[in-house]
Amino acid sequence: MVVSSGDPRDNLDNFVKIGEGSTGIVCIATEKPSGRQVAVKKMDLRKQQRRELLFNEVVIMRDYHHPNIVEMHDSFLVGDELWVVMEFLEGGALTDIVTHARMDEEQIATVCKQCLKALAFLHSQGVIHRDIKSDSILLASDGRVKLSDFGFCAQVSVELPKRKSLVGTPYWMAPEVISRLPYGPEVDIWSLGIMCIEMVDGEPPFFNEPPLQAMRRIRDMPPPKLKNTHKVSPRLQGFLEKMLVRDPGQRATAFELLQHPFLRQAGPPSLLVPLMRSFRHSPC
């Protein structure tokens, strides 16, 4: 059984909606016995085209634990909804930072290093995230970076070493995914490269174009470059060039990127605290 039995509302109250995604809404709630705040993702099963992806997310979060991966506490079926109870990360999503703040290279290196630790772990377990972007990165109040949104994850193995489904978010997709070629964990590295561009430029390449047009450009053109090339060091430029390689066989792995000189600038998570903003929430 993927989910627990019982009604989570027996142990949770003070639900406040903090966000909405493609699969449902996210609330914060208070655990009655402990007073601890948790996040609750509520997904309406009737509205999902691919229901198995929701349960996929639960299984991945249940089975894989790492300091840079969002911790799931429990999951339940409540009527026609799947509820996933997980740790609440007060810092919000990285998207809020990239769209409202200027990040320096130490901060970019700090985010990348923590993301790469999570990816190196997942890839070593044969898990591909397939939806790496600033929206999928959450921050704790102390600046720790955590990977979330595992709905598009895929498992690869010796028997099935490659995948072919077209999943992910268009602007961050690797060329081989768009071309419907068999692919592996390298797709996450390309997407991380695009997320790096987000941290410098405030948005991914081709963001002002319709998704299909952007996908054609990614598929057919040389790897995208930073708009603000003049603002970055040769080290960051070199780091990006290791990730944004059209041939997945030539792309650096998460483990290799962790050794890259650019990441020597990475500082403690507290370096990211000044970037966070406070948010207003509405009741669920």
N, C-alpha and C positions, 0 to 999 in steps of 0.2 A: 504494500500500500504506500503510495507516494505521500499522501496527506494524513494528518492526525485526525482522530475523531473528536467530537465535541464542538462547542460553540465558543470561539475566541472572545465573544462579547461578555462572557462570564468573567473574564479576567482583565478586560480592557475597557477604559472609558475615556472621556474628553477627546473624542475624535475631531481633528482639525485638518482640513484639506490643504495640502501644500503644493500639489502639482497634478498634472494630467499628462498622460502619454498616449501612445498609439494603442496600448492594450488595456488601459484603465486609469484609475486615479490612485494617487498616493496621499495617505493621511499620516499625521502623527497621532499617537494615542498614548495613554498612560497605563502602565501595568498596575493593577489595583494593589497586589500585595507589596510590591517594592517601590512604587512611585517612579520607576524608571520610564523614560520616554522611549518609544519604539516607533519605527516606520511601518506602515501597513499598506501593501500594494493590493488593491482590490481589482480583479480582472473579471469582466463579464464573459462567461464562457459562450453565451449565445451569440456574441458579436465577433467571435474569433473565426477567421478563415482556417487557421491552422492551430487547432487546440493543443496538439501535441507539443508545440513550441513552449506553451506556458508551463506544462508539466516538466518539460526539458529543463527550464530555468530552475525549477524547484530541485530537481535531481542533481544538477550541477552544483548548486549552492549547498545542498545537503552533504554532498560527497567530497567537496574540495575546499579545504580550509587553508587560508594564508593571511598574514598580517595586512596585505594590500588587496584583499578581496572582501567585499561586504559580507558580513556574517548574518546568516539566516537563523532565526530562533525557532520558527515553526511554520507550518502551512495547514490550511483548513479549507473545506468546502462549506460555503455559507450560501444556501439557496443555489442560485445559478452562478455564483461568483467563486473564484479561487482567491483566497486571501493568503498573502505571504507576509509573515511578521519578521522584520529584520532590524538590525541596529539602525538607529537614527543618526544620520551624519549632518550636524548642524551647519556645516560650512557650505552645504548645497553643491550644485554641479559646477564643474570647471567652466562650462559655457558662460555662466554668469560673470566669471572673472575675465575670460578672453574678450567678452563683448563690452565690458565696462572699465577695464583696467589695463595698464601697460605692464607687461611682465618683463623683468630683466632676465639675462641669460642664466644667472644662478637659480632663479625661480623656475625657469623652463627646464633646466637640468634636474632640479629637485623633483619636479613632476614626472619627467621622463624616466628617471631612475626607479622611482617607486612603481610606475606602470610596467616597466620592463621586468622588475622582480616578479610581479604577478604573472606576466606573460611567459617568462622563462619557466615558472612553476607549471602553469596550465599546459604549455606546449610539451613539457617533459611528461605530462600525464596523457598526452594525445588529445588534448582539448583545444579547439580553435574557437575564439570568441566570436569573430565574424561581424562585430558591430562596434569596433573601437572608434570613439569620437569624443569630443569634450563633454557631451551629454551623458556619456556612460562612465564618467569619472566623477566620483563624489569625494568631498573633503570633510574630515572630522574637524572639530573646533580647534584642535592643536596643530592642524596643517597636514595630518596624515592623509595620504591619497589612497583611495580604494576603488577598485574596478567593480562596476555593477552591470545591470541589464544583460542577463545571460540567456535571454529568450532565443537568440539566434545561434547559440553555441552548437558545435558539432563535435563528435568524438571520432578520431581517426585511430586506426589500429593496423597491425600487420596485414590482416585480411582485407581491410578497407583503408588503404593509406591515403586516398584522395577523396575530395567531395566535388560535387558539380552544381549544387543548387545556387540560384541567383538570390542571395539574401544579403542584407546589410542596408546601409543608407547611401544613396547614390554618390554623393560628393566625396565620400571616404572610401569607396570601393576600389579594390585593386583591379588592374586591367584584365588579369586572367579570370576574375569572377565575372566581369561584364562580358568577356568573350566566351563564357560558358566552357572554359577549359578545366580539366581536373586541377584542383588546387589543394594546398595544405596550409600549415600554420603561417607561412610567409605572408598570407593576406593580412594578418594582424599587424605585421611590421609596416607594410605599405600604409595602412590606415593610421598607424601611430605617426608616420611621417607627415601625413596630411594634418593630423592633430597638432603636430609641431608648427606647421604653417599657420594654423588657427591661433596658436599662442603668440606668434610674431605679428601676423597681419589682422587678427581679429575675426577672420572667417576663412573657410576652406577655399581653394581655387574654384573658379567658375560658379561661385555661389549665387551670382545674379542671373544665371541662365537656368532655363527649365531643366529638370532632372535628366530627361532623355538626351538632351543636347549635351549636357555636362558629361554624361556617361559615354557618349560617342567620342567626345574630346579625350577623355581619359583613356579610352580603348585605342584610339588611333594616333594620338600625338605623343611627342617626347614627354618625360615626366614633368609635372608642373614645377614652377619655381616660385620663390618668395616674391611678393610685390616689393617689399622693403629690404631688398638684398643689401643695400648700403648700410642698413642698421645692424647687421649681424656679423659676428666674428667668423674668420675662416674655419674655426673649430666647429661651430654650429652648422655652418654650410656643409662641411665635410660629413658631419653626423647625419644630416638630412639626406645627403647623396648616397649614403649607405642603405637608407631605407627606401627611397624613391627610385628603385631600379626596376625597369620593365620586366626583365628576366628574373622570375622568382628564384631560380637557381643561383643567381648572383647576389641576391639580397642578403644582407647580414641577418643572422639569427638574433633572438633576444639575448642569448648568452653572450654572443660576440659584442653586441652593442653595449652591454654592461661594462665591457672593458674599454670602451671608446674614451679617448682623452677629454671629449666635451663633458662627460659625466663627472670628471674630477672636480668640476665647479659645483656639483650638487651639494646643498647644505642640509641641515636638519629640517624636518617638517615645519618647525616654527617660522621658517623663512617665508612661508606662504600665508601666515596669519594676517598680515597687513592687507592682503588682497581681498579678503572676504568682506562682503557687505551683509547688513542685517535685512531680513525679509519680513514682509507683512503676510499673515496667513488668514484664511477665511474658514469659518466652521464647515465641517463635512455635512 
